[in-house]
Structure formats: structure tokens, C-alpha cells
Amino acid sequence: MQKIIYVLFGLGLFFAACTNSSTPPDLVIEQPRTKVSIQTQYGEMLIELFNETPKHRDNFLKLVKEGFYDSLLFHRVQPNFMIQGGDPESKGAVAPDYWLGNGNTKDRIPAELNSKFIMRQGALCGFHKGVGHQPDKSSNGSQFMIIHGQALKAYQVKEISLKNKVNYTPEQIHLYEMYGGTPQYDNTYTVFGQIIKGMNVLDKIVQAKTHRSVDPTLPDRPIEDIRMIVNIVEK
């Protein structure tokens, strides 16, 4: 009889352990990343947003749902660097040589710097006017950049790493070698997404002729307006 009691007691402990440990405590289940589509006359860029930067992700998605970005311009285009958009002042007819880039929503987004995400080609980043103007590295409430950059040799990335005190993994160095980017600005701007399809569209946009290419006193705004339509991609 005593044996039976011990057996039953042991079975009870076994089943209780199974019930309580169905999900190991160290198992992290990654949530799926939300994707957005940015459409222009040059085609579509499909971008994945990072869950690790929730403030930037949620702010961006809120504005997308409101239709905030629709018909805004990519008002600044710099080959081998980036394209910039999201200035609310770019909606509507404004003079072609009008300097854009000062518009904003009421809020700034606190910096969410994460060493996992680098400013490789296709990176979606929050915008600010540099650490001299924005020492807390917080982002403009609506404006964003998509990095273009240029390919780099491994030794160049390592030199930048030493200068800026940023540690790169071998994989990150390889990404800069393969695709290019702007490592000199890592740990300065929040990277909150990445193009996963449509990099050729980015290449076309950065080749657009700008007013500055004609007259260096004018802005880097494309002569032909490049407007965007932004939508959340349904799962």
C-alpha cells in the first residue's frame, strides 16, 4: 500500500512539472515584425519594422494608419548617403527651390539605439539634425531617412569602429562590405526598420536629378517631385 502511495505521489509531481514547464523559462518567442509598403513612381519598397524599437515603430505605424505620409515628398536625396522624407510641409504645391526639412509633428521620439541594427544600405532611421543640434539623439516626430551609402572595405569599417568606439560583429562588417551604408553615423540615429524588397527602387531614387546638382546654393530636393504612399502590409 505504501508503495502505491509513493508511486501516485511521484506521478503527481511528474505531471505538475510537465504542466509548469511546458514553456522553458529561457525560451523567447519572437513576435512577427510588421511590414510597410512605400510606393513611389519608381516602384515599391517593402520595409520590415523592428520590434526592439517600439517607440519608433508605433509612432510610424500610427502616422501610416492616419494617412499622414500619403502624398508627402522625398524632399532630400543624396547619392551614397540617404533619402529623406516625412516633412508635413512637403504636402501640396510649394516652390521647387523651397527648403524643406523643418516640419514636424508635435512630438519627438526618444532615441532607441540598439547595437544589433546598423546603418547599412536600406536601413530605415529616425531623423534629427545631428548631435550638435540634438544631443539626446531623439528623432523628429515624422521625418525619416532610408540609408543608401556605399560599399566599404573591412579595414575601413574597422577604422570607423575604432574612431567612433562602436563594436561590430563579423556579420555586420560583412554587411557593410556587401551592401554598403554609413557606419560613421552608427549610434547616432535610431535604426527602426530595413528594406527587405525593392532595393532597386532606392537605387533609382538616389539617382534622381536634384536642384543642387544644377545650382549648389539650392536644396537636395529632386527636380521631379517624388511622392510616397505608405501602407501597412496585412499579414
Helices and strands as residue ranges (DSSP letters): H 2-20, E 35-40, E 43-49, H 54-65, E 74-78, E 82-85, G 88-90, E 108-109, E 123-126, E 139-140, E 144-147, H 154-164, H 170-179, G 183-185, E 191-197, H 199-206, H 211-214, E 229-233
